[in-house]
């Protein structure tokens, strides 16, 4: 089984009890390919990153990150530090 890595951009939400941000995310997606099928048989998000958005300053804190990927809502506990997403 071969794999392929692609980059996709999606909109998401960072929120906690006191803050909510709408953010643009850069997803690094791993696609699993079988034989010579033209479409992948499985896709998983290997990494998610915040993209720079002018005028938005995200406070360093713990958040819940939500976004849609392949028709399913994803939810992750994350922490931001200096505009970078880190595992919580």
CORGIHU-V982761 format. One record per residue. SS is DSSP state (2 for helix, 1 for strand, 0 for the rest). OMEGA is omega in degrees with one decimal (* if undefined). BURIAL is 1 if it has 9 or more other ideal C-beta (glycine too) atoms within 8 Angstrom, else 0. Layout:
ss: (SS	SS)
omega: (OMEGA	OMEGA)
burial: (BURIAL	BURIAL)
This chain:
ss: (0	1	1	1	1	1	1	1	1	1	1	1	1	1	1	0	0	0	0	1	1	1	1	1	1	1	1	1	1	1	1	1	1	0	0	0	0	0	0	0	0	1	1	1	1	1	1	1	1	1	0	0	0	0	0	0	0	0	0	0	1	1	1	1	1	1	1	1	1	0	0	1	1	1	1	1	1	1	1	1	1	0	0	1	1	1	1	0)
omega: (178.9	176.1	-178.0	177.6	178.6	177.1	175.9	178.0	178.8	173.5	-179.7	-179.3	170.7	-179.6	170.2	-175.2	-173.8	-175.5	174.6	179.1	169.5	-171.9	173.3	-176.8	171.7	179.6	170.2	-172.1	174.4	178.9	177.3	-178.5	177.7	178.5	-176.2	177.5	-177.4	-178.0	178.4	177.4	177.6	177.6	177.8	177.1	179.1	-176.2	171.9	-177.9	171.6	172.2	178.3	177.0	-176.4	176.1	-179.5	175.0	-178.9	-179.7	174.8	-177.3	172.6	-176.5	165.3	178.2	178.1	174.1	177.8	176.9	-179.1	175.3	179.1	178.6	176.2	178.3	-177.7	171.0	-177.5	173.9	175.3	176.1	179.9	178.9	179.8	175.3	177.2	174.7	-178.4	*)
burial: (0	0	0	0	1	0	0	0	0	1	0	1	1	1	1	1	0	0	1	0	1	0	1	1	1	1	1	1	1	1	1	1	1	0	0	0	0	0	0	1	0	0	1	0	1	0	0	1	1	1	1	0	0	0	0	0	0	1	0	0	0	0	1	1	1	1	1	0	1	0	0	0	0	1	0	0	0	1	1	1	0	0	0	0	1	0	0	0)
